[in-house]
C-alpha cells in the first residue's frame, strides 16, 4: 500500500485537504465523490492518503498542494481555511 509522501511544509497526519473540500469526481469507495466536511474513504487512520501516487486518485487531489497561507500553522487552521475557501467558491 502506498501512502502520501509529505510535501515541504505539509504536516504529517493533517488530512485537512482530504476532509474540508468537496470532491465531485469518483473516489474508490465513494463513487459519487464526497461532500465538503466529509472524511475521504481513502484517508487512513493516520490521516494519510492511500491513493497518493495512484492513477485512480482524483485529479483535484493531485492538484492540491501545501500552501502556507491556506494551511496555516496547525491542522485546525487548515480545516477552517479550506472550509472557508470551499464555501466561498460554492455555486449558488
NORZI-V726958 format. One line per field, one symbol per residue. ss: DSSP state (~ for helix, > for strand, _ for the rest). phi: phi as a letter, one per 20 degrees, with the letter a starting at -180 (. if undefined). psi: psi as a letter, one per 30 degrees, with the letter a starting at -180 (. if undefined). A space follows every 50 residues. Layout:
BEGIN
ss->???
phi->???
psi->???
END
This chain:
BEGIN
ss->_______________~~~____>___>__>___>________>_____>_ ________~~~~~____~~~~___~~~~~~~~~~~~~~~___
phi->.ddgefegnfegnfmgfdcfeeceefcgnbfenbfgndfffeeefdldff dgnefefggfffefbfcgffemebgffgfffffffgffdfff
psi->kklkkklkfkjkgdgefgeelljflkkkfifgaklkfkkkfgjafghkkf gkfkffkkeeeefklkjeeefafleeeeeeeeeeeeefgkk.
END
